[in-house]
Amino acid sequence: QVQLVESGGGLVQPGGSLRLSCAASGIDFSIYVMGWYRQAPGKQRQLVATMTTSGRTMYADSVKGRFTISRDNAENMVYLQMNSLKPEDTAVYYCNAFYLESSDYWGQGTQVTVSS
């Protein structure tokens, strides 16, 4: 059974930092593209960052230079370090594991709220 479990969300002031973690199980983690997406109230889910099996990364323009995605294939973990957080970063953040269209998995999400 595939499970992606996010943690690390919470309330932070503007300019602060958070580190999200995603623990994966039930998949051959090393072959999956891992990613973080977010969905703000009333908006569509959008890509935040992805990392391929070879370590290539891609970021949304809105988070470039502030967020960093990383993965630990030995521990089946993917992380999102978020710095210089802004109120517009407030959203539910989801972990994603993608290999093929038939192997596309999501976590339950973790809430990030940036507010003073």
N, C-alpha and C positions, 0 to 999 in steps of 0.2 A: 504494500500500500504506500502510495506516494504521499509524503507530507513535507510541506514547507511552512516553517514556523518562524514568524518575525518577532523581534523584540527590540526594545531600546527607544521606542517612541515616548512622547511626553510633552510637557509644557516647557517652553524655553523663551527667554526674552529675545527681542531682536538683537542681532549681532552675536548671539550665542551659538553653541555647537551641540550636536547630538551625533551619536553613532548607532546606526541601525544594524542589526544582525539578522541573518536568516539561516536557520539550520535545516538542511535537506536530508531526507531519508527515503529509501525505496527506489532510488534511481542511481544509475551509473553517473555520478555527479561530474566526473571529469570530461564527459563528452557533451555536456549541456552548455549552451549559452545561458549565462545567468544575468538577470536584470532587475532593476527597480523601476517601478511605475508609481504614479500617484494620481489620486482623484480628489479634487476639491468639491465641496458642495455645489450641486447644480452644474458641474462641468464633466466633460468626458475624461476617462482615464488617459493619462499621457505618459510617454516614456520619460524617465529621468536619466538612467544610465544603464549601459549593458557592458558585459565583458565576455569575450569569446574564450574558447578553450586555450587559445594561444596567448591570451592576455591582452588582446586588442580591445580598447575601450571606445565607447561612444557616449556622448553626453548631450542632453538638451542644452540649447544655447542659454537658457535662463539659469542654468546651474554651473556652467563651465567656470572653472577657476575657484569654485566654492565647495563643490562636492567631489568626492573621490570614491570610486567603487573598487573593491578588491575581493579576492576569493582565496580560499585555502582548500585546495583539492584533497589534502590529507584528512581534513576535519569535516569536509562537506559543508563548508560555511561560505557565505557571501556577506560582505559588509558594505555599508554606505556611510562614509564619514561626511557629515554636513557641517560646514563652517559658515560664518557670516550669515546666519539665517535671517530671513525676511518674513514679514507677515504673509506675503504671497506664497511662501513655501508651505503654509498650513494646508494639510491634506491627510488623507489616509494613504499610507505608503504600502505598496504590495511587492512582494518578492515573486519573481517569475523564473521558471526553468523551461527552456525551449530547446528541443532537438529536431523534431519534425512536427508537422501540423497535428499529428496524432499523439505527440508527446509534448504537450504544452500545459504546464502546471502552474497554479497560483496558490499563494498563501492567503490567509484570512485578513491580513492587513494590520498595520499598527498606526495609531493616530499620532500625528505630529502637529502641535499647535504652537505657533510663534506669536506671542502677544506680550505686551507690557502690562 
